[in-house]
């Protein structure tokens, strides 16, 4: 995941 995602989404998870 991106640096912005890490704040709310667990590492290794990519919503895109």
Buried (B, 14 or more C-beta within 10 A) or exposed (E): BEEEBEEEEEEEEEEE
